[in-house]
Amino acid sequence: MPDLRQGEDIPVYIWYENYPTHAAEEYKGRVSGVNPESSYGQASLNLTNIRETDQGWYECKVVFLNRAPNQNKNGTWFHLDVHGEPLNI
């Protein structure tokens, strides 16, 4: 799920079967894939400890390696709005 708030293609989370996952530095410990058995599907993510700086446009894209044709138009865009005061726990 790349974050394109700054006009750059910066991956937030990368998962390929049989390879270790990768999370961008500012998302480490806060982003993870959901359980593959869930109704959300394997390409779903869970983002915790939301920050005001997380607000912005994101694109979720599924890329299949070693598979033709390579289609770049499979992404879904969504906007994350962050509202409310931070909790002091």
N, C-alpha and C positions, 0 to 999 in steps of 0.2 A: 504494500500500500504506500505508494510514494506521496509525499507531502509537497504540493506544488504551490504553497503560499508565497514563496519567493521567486516563482517562475523557474525553479530548478527541479530536476527529476531526482529527488533524494529518497531512496527507499527507507521506509519506516520499519518494515518487517519483511524478511525473505524466508520462504520455506520451500525446499525441494525434497521430495521423498528420498530417504536414505542418506541425507546430508544434514549436518548441524544447522539449526536455524540461525538467523542473523537479525539483530535489532539495532537500529540506529542508536548512537550513544545517548541522546536525550530521552529515548524511550525504553532503555534497558531496565528490566524489572517492572515495567508498567504495561508492556504489550506482549500478548501471547496468542497462539492459535487456540480456537475452541476445541473441545473434545470432538473427534471425528464422528462419534456416535450421536452428537446433538442434531437437532432438526435444522440448525443454521447452515450446515455444510462445512466442508473442509477448508474453504477459502475465507471463512469468517474469522474475525479477530476480536479480542477482548482488550480494551484499553482501560486501565485503572489509574487512580490518583490523577484525575484530569486536572490540567493546569490552564490558566488563562491563555498561555502561549500556545496551547494545542489548538486553539480556535483557528479555523480556516478551511480551505478547500482541499479535499483529498481525492485521489483516484485509486480505486481498487482494480488491479489488473492481474489476470491469470495468464502466465506465459508457460507454454509447453516447450521443453527443450528437445532438440533432435526430432522435431516434427514439422513437416511441411503441410500446407503453406504457413508461413509466419504472419499471422494477422495482428496488426497493431491496433485495431479498432474494437477491442473487446473490453475496454475499461468502463467502469461505472463511477461517476462523480458524485460526491456528497459533500455537504458543508456541515462542519461541526461548530455549533454555537455553544459558548460557555457562559452560563448565567449564575448569579448568586455570589455571596461572600464565601471565602474559603473557610473551611471548618478548622477550628483550633482544638484538636483532640490530644 
